[in-house]
Amino acid sequence: MIYKTFGKTGVKLSALGFGAMRLPMKEISGNKIIDDDLAIPLMRKAFDMGINYIDTAPLYCEKLSEISVGKALKGYRDKVFLSTKNPINDNDGDHWTERLENSLKNLDVDYIDFYHFWGIKLKDFKSWQNLKYGPLEAARKAKNQGLIKHISFSYHDAPENFKPIVDSGFFESVLAQYNLLDRSNEENFAYAKSKGLGTVAMGPVGGGRLGAPSEKIQGLLKNKIISTAEMALRFVLANENIDMALSGMSDLIMLNENFDVASRTGHLNEEELRQVKAMMEENKNLAKLYCTGCNYCKPCPQGIDIPYLFEIMNRYRVYDLKEHAKGAYNEMMKGLSWRKSADASKCTACGACEKKCPQNLPVIKQLKETHTCLTV
């Protein structure tokens, strides 16, 4: 395993981190729970292989992830760096501390190495700076008490809101989305790195999207046959501004494949990176011909999330992620997706969307095409 110095923390972390949001589950009496008989050996196998960072959160895996991670850490606590998150529901510092204490209890540990302000937004962060005892003061106090070692943040806000949070000097590391399909934080990672923050990319395989086979993505490099997932992970690891790729792994196959890729040196050279970025940018522009994602067409009277359905369709038609796209669409139809939308067949051709579309796209026709392609 390759290890990198994590920003100014001085800590050496493995290039691959274990994300504990997709632990193996089972169902008992209609309730989903983590299958600890599979999950705990899986996490410990990762630790034994040299992965020394595990990330969890209070809401992962039916709110059970922290508990299972805590069990897996028994006997490994001094060898593994632990990360979890605070879902900041209000501006009260005492409430922030209560949530930290709940995580410490669930994990059954005395301290957390990297404690994240979960899904931070610039607007909220600015409001906390003027509070007498809000989340920021609570975090400082917890660090002084040794309950957390490093204050971190995870990020889902608009890319342009990123730099002021880094410039505050409050945080030591950042966790943000970055993969072949979503490079919106590419400049932000470079900026965070230049300011001495440790950098972790979440979703290196696109939340599973890039785990499905795609001949188009596999063929991004000439004369090299690489699986879609391997291509995606190598792309992230080749970015010199990213210290770690954090991947959610639910079985030994995923663990072994990701470990094999992360343990190699020389992922993609400069020319290969340029080539891959150029081809993915071309694909992105092609996707915009189908929908730019401006959201002007919303809301649909029938409850259809038109931009989201076209995003799924673009995975099918542009990125050749056919298996994944069909699965995502059918999950949505069954109500199993966190994104809620009526399926495209519910379109009544009222024309409201087409009147509002600034690109004058044939939305009604494309909705019919989407349903036909993704339900075959």
BADO-669657 format. One record per residue (C-alpha): residue number from 1; residue in one letter; x negated, y, z. Coordinates in pm, whole numbers. Layout:
+-----+---+--------+--------+--------+
|   k | r |     c1 |     c2 |     c3 |
+-----+---+--------+--------+--------+
| NUM | A |      X |      Y |      Z |
...
+-----+---+--------+--------+--------+
END
This chain:
+-----+---+--------+--------+--------+
|   k | r |     c1 |     c2 |     c3 |
+-----+---+--------+--------+--------+
|   1 | M |      0 |      0 |      0 |
|   2 | I |   -115 |    352 |    -80 |
|   3 | Y |   -107 |    608 |    203 |
|   4 | K |    -97 |    987 |    174 |
|   5 | T |   -155 |   1267 |    421 |
|   6 | F |    187 |   1410 |    499 |
|   7 | G |    154 |   1785 |    466 |
|   8 | K |      1 |   1967 |    761 |
|   9 | T |    126 |   1704 |   1006 |
|  10 | G |   -194 |   1507 |    948 |
|  11 | V |      6 |   1184 |    957 |
|  12 | K |    -76 |    914 |    700 |
|  13 | L |    243 |    776 |    547 |
|  14 | S |    302 |    498 |    296 |
|  15 | A |    391 |    610 |    -57 |
|  16 | L |    710 |    406 |    -27 |
|  17 | G |    955 |    466 |    257 |
|  18 | F |   1237 |    235 |    366 |
|  19 | G |   1580 |    396 |    338 |
|  20 | A |   1825 |    230 |    578 |
|  21 | M |   2148 |    345 |    416 |
|  22 | R |   2203 |     30 |    209 |
|  23 | L |   2140 |   -245 |    459 |
|  24 | P |   2311 |   -579 |    385 |
|  25 | M |   2669 |   -582 |    512 |
|  26 | K |   2925 |   -847 |    596 |
|  27 | E |   3295 |   -841 |    681 |
|  28 | I |   3445 |   -973 |   1005 |
|  29 | S |   3817 |   -947 |   1074 |
|  30 | G |   3853 |   -685 |    805 |
|  31 | N |   3570 |   -469 |    940 |
|  32 | K |   3241 |   -411 |    762 |
|  33 | I |   2934 |   -447 |    981 |
|  34 | I |   2563 |   -479 |    915 |
|  35 | D |   2444 |   -836 |    874 |
|  36 | D |   2159 |   -816 |   1125 |
|  37 | D |   2052 |  -1171 |   1043 |
|  38 | L |   1947 |  -1033 |    704 |
|  39 | A |   1884 |   -666 |    779 |
|  40 | I |   1642 |   -695 |   1071 |
|  41 | P |   1408 |   -949 |    903 |
|  42 | L |   1419 |   -734 |    587 |
|  43 | M |   1307 |   -420 |    772 |
|  44 | R |   1041 |   -608 |    965 |
|  45 | K |    912 |   -763 |    643 |
|  46 | A |    871 |   -410 |    507 |
|  47 | F |    678 |   -308 |    818 |
|  48 | D |    454 |   -613 |    792 |
|  49 | M |    383 |   -528 |    427 |
|  50 | G |    258 |   -183 |    528 |
|  51 | I |    561 |     44 |    485 |
|  52 | N |    528 |    268 |    788 |
|  53 | Y |    827 |    506 |    749 |
|  54 | I |   1195 |    426 |    793 |
|  55 | D |   1478 |    672 |    746 |
|  56 | T |   1830 |    640 |    881 |
|  57 | A |   2122 |    863 |    987 |
|  58 | P |   2418 |    848 |   1228 |
|  59 | L |   2677 |    791 |    953 |
|  60 | Y |   2499 |    530 |    742 |
|  61 | C |   2641 |    177 |    704 |
|  62 | E |   2971 |    238 |    885 |
|  63 | K |   2782 |    435 |   1154 |
|  64 | L |   2578 |    126 |   1247 |
|  65 | S |   2247 |    188 |   1069 |
|  66 | E |   2071 |    356 |   1362 |
|  67 | I |   2155 |     66 |   1592 |
|  68 | S |   2016 |   -196 |   1352 |
|  69 | V |   1705 |     14 |   1282 |
|  70 | G |   1646 |     38 |   1656 |
|  71 | K |   1663 |   -340 |   1685 |
|  72 | A |   1420 |   -385 |   1396 |
|  73 | L |   1171 |   -145 |   1556 |
|  74 | K |   1129 |   -359 |   1867 |
|  75 | G |    760 |   -453 |   1869 |
|  76 | Y |    684 |   -211 |   1583 |
|  77 | R |    748 |    129 |   1739 |
|  78 | D |    382 |    229 |   1753 |
|  79 | K |    327 |    123 |   1390 |
|  80 | V |    624 |    287 |   1218 |
|  81 | F |    731 |    650 |   1187 |
|  82 | L |   1102 |    696 |   1247 |
|  83 | S |   1326 |    948 |   1071 |
|  84 | T |   1690 |   1027 |   1135 |
|  85 | K |   1920 |   1328 |   1099 |
|  86 | N |   2145 |   1566 |   1285 |
|  87 | P |   2482 |   1625 |   1111 |
|  88 | I |   2520 |   1983 |   1230 |
|  89 | N |   2895 |   2028 |   1276 |
|  90 | D |   2883 |   2368 |   1449 |
|  91 | N |   2642 |   2638 |   1566 |
|  92 | D |   2625 |   2525 |   1929 |
|  93 | G |   2276 |   2428 |   2050 |
|  94 | D |   2413 |   2206 |   2325 |
|  95 | H |   2619 |   2012 |   2071 |
|  96 | W |   2308 |   1977 |   1853 |
|  97 | T |   2127 |   1828 |   2153 |
|  98 | E |   2416 |   1591 |   2225 |
|  99 | R |   2392 |   1452 |   1873 |
| 100 | L |   2016 |   1407 |   1914 |
| 101 | E |   2071 |   1223 |   2242 |
| 102 | N |   2327 |    995 |   2075 |
| 103 | S |   2072 |    903 |   1808 |
| 104 | L |   1805 |    834 |   2070 |
| 105 | K |   2052 |    607 |   2248 |
| 106 | N |   2160 |    426 |   1931 |
| 107 | L |   1800 |    374 |   1824 |
| 108 | D |   1695 |    287 |   2180 |
| 109 | V |   1379 |    497 |   2154 |
| 110 | D |   1222 |    776 |   2359 |
| 111 | Y |   1144 |   1001 |   2065 |
| 112 | I |   1200 |   1048 |   1691 |
| 113 | D |    904 |   1125 |   1466 |
| 114 | F |   1078 |   1323 |   1190 |
| 115 | Y |   1414 |   1471 |   1287 |
| 116 | H |   1607 |   1629 |   1001 |
| 117 | F |   1855 |   1911 |    986 |
| 118 | W |   2091 |   1711 |    765 |
| 119 | G |   2194 |   1862 |    429 |
| 120 | I |   2093 |   2213 |    528 |
| 121 | K |   2236 |   2515 |    343 |
| 122 | L |   2064 |   2852 |    324 |
| 123 | K |   2378 |   3039 |    435 |
| 124 | D |   2403 |   2829 |    752 |
| 125 | F |   2031 |   2850 |    822 |
| 126 | K |   2040 |   3230 |    811 |
| 127 | S |   2332 |   3238 |   1053 |
| 128 | W |   2143 |   3018 |   1300 |
| 129 | Q |   1845 |   3255 |   1308 |
| 130 | N |   2042 |   3519 |   1499 |
| 131 | L |   2196 |   3290 |   1758 |
| 132 | K |   2083 |   3304 |   2120 |
| 133 | Y |   2105 |   2927 |   2162 |
| 134 | G |   2191 |   2757 |   1835 |
| 135 | P |   2051 |   2460 |   1644 |
| 136 | L |   1709 |   2621 |   1588 |
| 137 | E |   1647 |   2695 |   1954 |
| 138 | A |   1775 |   2351 |   2048 |
| 139 | A |   1529 |   2193 |   1804 |
| 140 | R |   1237 |   2394 |   1945 |
| 141 | K |   1331 |   2287 |   2296 |
| 142 | A |   1360 |   1920 |   2195 |
| 143 | K |   1018 |   1932 |   2033 |
| 144 | N |    863 |   2093 |   2341 |
| 145 | Q |   1018 |   1815 |   2549 |
| 146 | G |    867 |   1549 |   2322 |
| 147 | L |   1205 |   1415 |   2210 |
| 148 | I |   1110 |   1486 |   1848 |
| 149 | K |    761 |   1512 |   1701 |
| 150 | H |    831 |   1701 |   1379 |
| 151 | I |   1123 |   1921 |   1269 |
| 152 | S |   1236 |   1844 |    914 |
| 153 | F |   1525 |   1915 |    680 |
| 154 | S |   1710 |   1732 |    406 |
| 155 | Y |   1842 |   1937 |    117 |
| 156 | H |   2145 |   1930 |   -113 |
| 157 | D |   2202 |   2304 |   -162 |
| 158 | A |   2149 |   2491 |   -489 |
| 159 | P |   1785 |   2475 |   -607 |
| 160 | E |   1747 |   2854 |   -592 |
| 161 | N |   1825 |   2858 |   -217 |
| 162 | F |   1533 |   2633 |   -126 |
| 163 | K |   1232 |   2865 |    -96 |
| 164 | P |   1362 |   3094 |    182 |
| 165 | I |   1412 |   2791 |    406 |
| 166 | V |   1054 |   2680 |    345 |
| 167 | D |    926 |   3035 |    395 |
| 168 | S |   1081 |   3046 |    742 |
| 169 | G |    790 |   2835 |    861 |
| 170 | F |   1028 |   2641 |   1084 |
| 171 | F |   1005 |   2304 |    912 |
| 172 | E |    722 |   2053 |    867 |
| 173 | S |    870 |   1828 |    601 |
| 174 | V |   1151 |   1811 |    348 |
| 175 | L |   1367 |   1534 |    204 |
| 176 | A |   1537 |   1616 |   -128 |
| 177 | Q |   1675 |   1451 |   -440 |
| 178 | Y |   1441 |   1384 |   -731 |
| 179 | N |   1450 |   1128 |  -1010 |
| 180 | L |   1449 |   1087 |  -1387 |
| 181 | L |   1810 |   1202 |  -1414 |
| 182 | D |   1782 |   1490 |  -1166 |
| 183 | R |   1467 |   1705 |  -1171 |
| 184 | S |   1633 |   2018 |  -1033 |
| 185 | N |   1403 |   2018 |   -728 |
| 186 | E |   1080 |   1969 |   -923 |
| 187 | E |    959 |   2326 |   -870 |
| 188 | N |   1083 |   2321 |   -511 |
| 189 | F |    870 |   2018 |   -428 |
| 190 | A |    566 |   2195 |   -573 |
| 191 | Y |    643 |   2501 |   -362 |
| 192 | A |    695 |   2302 |    -42 |
| 193 | K |    371 |   2117 |   -103 |
| 194 | S |    184 |   2446 |   -154 |
| 195 | K |    316 |   2565 |    183 |
| 196 | G |    191 |   2258 |    366 |
| 197 | L |    516 |   2066 |    408 |
| 198 | G |    531 |   1690 |    381 |
| 199 | T |    750 |   1600 |     81 |
| 200 | V |    984 |   1303 |     46 |
| 201 | A |   1195 |   1229 |   -263 |
| 202 | M |   1528 |   1062 |   -195 |
| 203 | G |   1714 |    873 |   -466 |
| 204 | P |   1408 |    784 |   -676 |
| 205 | V |   1622 |    525 |   -853 |
| 206 | G |   1915 |    766 |   -875 |
| 207 | G |   2117 |    613 |   -594 |
| 208 | G |   2113 |    283 |   -779 |
| 209 | R |   2202 |    432 |  -1119 |
| 210 | L |   1852 |    369 |  -1252 |
| 211 | G |   1844 |     19 |  -1112 |
| 212 | A |   2073 |    -96 |  -1393 |
| 213 | P |   1907 |   -194 |  -1721 |
| 214 | S |   1869 |     72 |  -1989 |
| 215 | E |   1680 |      6 |  -2312 |
| 216 | K |   1651 |    380 |  -2371 |
| 217 | I |   1479 |    447 |  -2038 |
| 218 | Q |   1271 |    130 |  -2057 |
| 219 | G |   1145 |    248 |  -2396 |
| 220 | L |   1030 |    593 |  -2283 |
| 221 | L |    669 |    478 |  -2303 |
| 222 | K |    554 |    336 |  -2632 |
| 223 | N |    430 |    -23 |  -2635 |
| 224 | K |    508 |    -67 |  -2264 |
| 225 | I |    794 |   -288 |  -2148 |
| 226 | I |    895 |   -163 |  -1805 |
| 227 | S |   1220 |   -225 |  -1618 |
| 228 | T |   1446 |     78 |  -1572 |
| 229 | A |   1396 |     75 |  -1195 |
| 230 | E |   1019 |     46 |  -1228 |
| 231 | M |   1010 |    330 |  -1479 |
| 232 | A |   1215 |    548 |  -1244 |
| 233 | L |    998 |    476 |   -939 |
| 234 | R |    671 |    522 |  -1130 |
| 235 | F |    796 |    858 |  -1255 |
| 236 | V |    858 |    984 |   -901 |
| 237 | L |    534 |    845 |   -759 |
| 238 | A |    334 |   1006 |  -1039 |
| 239 | N |    439 |   1351 |   -921 |
| 240 | E |    141 |   1484 |   -725 |
| 241 | N |    369 |   1711 |   -524 |
| 242 | I |    563 |   1421 |   -374 |
| 243 | D |    411 |   1233 |    -81 |
| 244 | M |    668 |    957 |    -59 |
| 245 | A |    953 |    796 |   -250 |
| 246 | L |   1231 |    695 |    -11 |
| 247 | S |   1427 |    402 |   -148 |
| 248 | G |   1734 |    233 |     -2 |
| 249 | M |   1670 |   -142 |    -11 |
| 250 | S |   1920 |   -415 |     69 |
| 251 | D |   1734 |   -736 |    -15 |
| 252 | L |   1390 |   -890 |    -56 |
| 253 | I |   1401 |   -862 |   -436 |
| 254 | M |   1431 |   -482 |   -418 |
| 255 | L |   1169 |   -464 |   -145 |
| 256 | N |    915 |   -674 |   -333 |
| 257 | E |    970 |   -493 |   -665 |
| 258 | N |    942 |   -146 |   -510 |
| 259 | F |    643 |   -246 |   -301 |
| 260 | D |    464 |   -381 |   -606 |
| 261 | V |    514 |    -56 |   -796 |
| 262 | A |    424 |    170 |   -501 |
| 263 | S |    106 |    -25 |   -429 |
| 264 | R |    -48 |     48 |   -768 |
| 265 | T |   -273 |    338 |   -851 |
| 266 | G |   -234 |    542 |  -1168 |
| 267 | H |    143 |    540 |  -1217 |
| 268 | L |    179 |    767 |  -1519 |
| 269 | N |    -95 |    981 |  -1667 |
| 270 | E |    -45 |   1346 |  -1761 |
| 271 | E |     38 |   1271 |  -2123 |
| 272 | E |    287 |    999 |  -2028 |
| 273 | L |    457 |   1233 |  -1780 |
| 274 | R |    482 |   1503 |  -2047 |
| 275 | Q |    625 |   1252 |  -2292 |
| 276 | V |    882 |   1117 |  -2045 |
| 277 | K |    993 |   1465 |  -1935 |
| 278 | A |   1031 |   1581 |  -2295 |
| 279 | M |   1244 |   1280 |  -2389 |
| 280 | M |   1460 |   1307 |  -2078 |
| 281 | E |   1510 |   1680 |  -2147 |
| 282 | E |   1622 |   1589 |  -2498 |
| 283 | N |   1867 |   1339 |  -2351 |
| 284 | K |   1992 |   1602 |  -2106 |
| 285 | N |   2063 |   1843 |  -2391 |
| 286 | L |   2247 |   1566 |  -2574 |
| 287 | A |   2457 |   1504 |  -2263 |
| 288 | K |   2556 |   1873 |  -2257 |
| 289 | L |   2718 |   1832 |  -2597 |
| 290 | Y |   2974 |   1610 |  -2422 |
| 291 | C |   3012 |   1827 |  -2112 |
| 292 | T |   2798 |   2098 |  -1949 |
| 293 | G |   2948 |   2039 |  -1603 |
| 294 | C |   3060 |   2402 |  -1566 |
| 295 | N |   3383 |   2290 |  -1390 |
| 296 | Y |   3598 |   2555 |  -1562 |
| 297 | C |   3842 |   2281 |  -1662 |
| 298 | K |   3930 |   2209 |  -1300 |
| 299 | P |   4170 |   2151 |  -1141 |
| 300 | C |   4349 |   1900 |  -1360 |
| 301 | P |   4725 |   1876 |  -1289 |
| 302 | Q |   4692 |   1496 |  -1287 |
| 303 | G |   4403 |   1493 |  -1039 |
| 304 | I |   4138 |   1391 |  -1293 |
| 305 | D |   3785 |   1507 |  -1204 |
| 306 | I |   3697 |   1567 |  -1568 |
| 307 | P |   3330 |   1672 |  -1526 |
| 308 | Y |   3259 |   1371 |  -1306 |
| 309 | L |   3416 |   1126 |  -1551 |
| 310 | F |   3213 |   1279 |  -1833 |
| 311 | E |   2900 |   1251 |  -1618 |
| 312 | I |   2969 |    878 |  -1589 |
| 313 | M |   3035 |    860 |  -1962 |
| 314 | N |   2701 |   1030 |  -2032 |
| 315 | R |   2523 |    765 |  -1829 |
| 316 | Y |   2687 |    516 |  -2067 |
| 317 | R |   2636 |    690 |  -2401 |
| 318 | V |   2319 |    898 |  -2350 |
| 319 | Y |   2112 |    704 |  -2097 |
| 320 | D |   2229 |    355 |  -2196 |
| 321 | L |   2322 |    277 |  -1833 |
| 322 | K |   2625 |     85 |  -1951 |
| 323 | E |   2646 |   -167 |  -1668 |
| 324 | H |   2619 |    101 |  -1403 |
| 325 | A |   2864 |    338 |  -1574 |
| 326 | K |   3133 |     72 |  -1602 |
| 327 | G |   3081 |    -26 |  -1241 |
| 328 | A |   3103 |    336 |  -1120 |
| 329 | Y |   3420 |    400 |  -1319 |
| 330 | N |   3593 |     85 |  -1198 |
| 331 | E |   3496 |    156 |   -836 |
| 332 | M |   3654 |    497 |   -874 |
| 333 | M |   3971 |    345 |  -1024 |
| 334 | K |   4000 |    112 |   -723 |
| 335 | G |   3949 |    398 |   -478 |
| 336 | L |   3614 |    261 |   -358 |
| 337 | S |   3405 |    562 |   -463 |
| 338 | W |   3336 |    863 |   -242 |
| 339 | R |   3422 |   1074 |   -547 |
| 340 | K |   3799 |   1087 |   -574 |
| 341 | S |   3963 |   1116 |   -914 |
| 342 | A |   4252 |    978 |  -1111 |
| 343 | D |   4129 |    767 |  -1401 |
| 344 | A |   4120 |    910 |  -1753 |
| 345 | S |   4427 |    715 |  -1863 |
| 346 | K |   4641 |    943 |  -1644 |
| 347 | C |   4580 |   1230 |  -1888 |
| 348 | T |   4915 |   1361 |  -2022 |
| 349 | A |   4749 |   1571 |  -2296 |
| 350 | C |   4894 |   1891 |  -2145 |
| 351 | G |   4598 |   2083 |  -2288 |
| 352 | A |   4528 |   2295 |  -1978 |
| 353 | C |   4164 |   2178 |  -1969 |
| 354 | E |   4096 |   2253 |  -2334 |
| 355 | K |   4231 |   2608 |  -2300 |
| 356 | K |   3983 |   2673 |  -2016 |
| 357 | C |   3677 |   2499 |  -2166 |
| 358 | P |   3419 |   2764 |  -2272 |
| 359 | Q |   3254 |   2510 |  -2505 |
| 360 | N |   3584 |   2436 |  -2683 |
| 361 | L |   3526 |   2064 |  -2630 |
| 362 | P |   3793 |   1810 |  -2736 |
| 363 | V |   3851 |   1713 |  -2373 |
| 364 | I |   4167 |   1509 |  -2432 |
| 365 | K |   4000 |   1300 |  -2700 |
| 366 | Q |   3691 |   1249 |  -2484 |
| 367 | L |   3901 |   1136 |  -2186 |
| 368 | K |   4063 |    868 |  -2402 |
| 369 | E |   3719 |    761 |  -2525 |
| 370 | T |   3586 |    750 |  -2169 |
| 371 | H |   3865 |    522 |  -2049 |
| 372 | T |   3836 |    294 |  -2350 |
| 373 | C |   3457 |    253 |  -2323 |
| 374 | L |   3436 |    211 |  -1948 |
| 375 | T |   3718 |    -38 |  -1901 |
| 376 | V |   3623 |   -284 |  -2176 |
+-----+---+--------+--------+--------+
END
